Each structure stands twice: as C-alpha cells, then as structure tokens.
C-alpha cells in the first residue's frame, strides 16, 4: 500500500510542478518528476535545515523539488 500511495503522491506533486513550470508531459513523466522531485526536495530541505510536517509539508517540498528538477533539466537539455 505504501508504494501505491508514493506513486499517487509523486504523480500529484509532478502534475502540480508541471503546471507551475509550464511543462508538458504525460502521467508517467509526472510520476517520475514527482518522485525524483521528492528526493531532491528532501535533500535540499535537509541541507537548509527545514523539516516537513505532515502530508501538506511533504507535498510542498516534493513540488519545490520537482520544479527544481524541471528547471535544471531545461538548462541542461536546451
């Protein structure tokens, strides 16, 4: 059940980040961006000394991380 919730959570975070950044992609890309964004966002938050409390905090960090991944991807592959 945890893996399925992680995929759904990643899809939501990736979808919101793609809407914020104006990125186009399908469901699979949103899921991948959300999961990678969650990892990147958690890493950056830990470096800054921030902690996520609850589902909303985790979602916000995942969205921020996914936006960062999209931004870096655009710069690298432009």
N, C-alpha and C positions, 0 to 999 in steps of 0.2 A: 504494500500500500504506500510506503514511503517513496518508492521510486516513481510511482504514478503521480503522486502529489508533487514531487520535484519536477517532473516533466510539465505538468499543468502550470505550476508556479513559474517555471522557466519560460513557457510559452506566453504567459501573460506579461511577464517582465520584458521579454523580447518584443512583443507586439507593441507595448506602450513605448518602449525605446525607439522602435522603428517609426512610430507616429511622431514622436518628438523630433527625431533627426530627419524625417522626410525620406526614409529609406524604403525601398521596395523589396519585397521578398515574400516567400510563402511561409506556410506553417512550420515546416522543418527548419528553415533558416531562422525564424523567430525563436523556436525552441532552443536551437544551438546558441544563438546570441544571448538568450536569457540565461542559460546555464553557464556559459563562459562569462557573461557579464556578472553573474552572481559570484563566481570565483574571483574575478578581477576586482569587483566592488568590495568584497570582503577583505581581500588582500590590502587594497588601498585604505579602507576604513581602519584596519588594524594598524597600518603604518601611521595613520593620523591620530590614533588613539580613540577612535569612535567605536561604539558598540551598537548593534541593532537590537531593539527590544520588541518582540512580538512579530506578527506577520507583516504588519504595515511597515515597520522599520526594515525588515529583511527585504521586502518588496522594493522599497525606495533605494536601498543600497544596490540591489540587483539591477534596477532600472538605470541608476547612475553608472554602474559598471558596464552595462550593455551599451549605453550612449558613448562611453569612453572607447569601447571596443569598435563601435561603428566609426567613430571619429578617427581612430588610429588606422583602421582598415582603409578608410577613404584616402588618408595621407600616403599610406604605403602603396596602394594599388591604383593610384590615379594616373 
